[in-house]
Amino acid sequence: MKSYTLKEIIDLLVKNGFELIRTKGSHQIFINRTSGMRTVVPMHSKDLKKGILHGILKQAGIDPDNII
């Protein structure tokens, strides 16, 4: 899995029905009102590492193999 920028991750979440509900410190909290799934995205200037990316996708219920 390649590394992704913050913008790419946010675009992926929005495409999958998530919306930003609040920002707390250096983290953005997204929720999918249909499924009730929630995920937290850290706001960093660097690319997100694969471990953090995997955690975000797991919280969001998105299969990492489908985001090529």
LINTAPE-V221157 format. One record per pair of residues at least 24 apart in sequence whose ideal C-beta (glycine too) atoms are under 7 Angstrom apart, sorted by the first residue. I is the first residue (numbers start at 0). J is the second residue. D is the distance in Angstrom with one decimal. If there is no record, write none. Layout:
i = (I:I)
j = (J:J)
d = (D:D)
This chain:
i = (0:0:0:2:2:2:2:3:3:3:4:5:5:5:8:8:8:8:9:11:12:12:15:15:17:34:36)
j = (49:52:63:46:47:48:49:46:47:52:46:42:43:47:40:47:52:55:40:66:38:59:59:61:59:60:60)
d = (5.1:6.8:6.0:3.9:6.3:6.4:6.6:6.3:5.7:5.9:5.6:6.2:6.7:6.8:6.0:6.2:7.0:6.3:6.7:6.3:6.9:6.2:6.7:5.9:6.6:6.7:5.0)
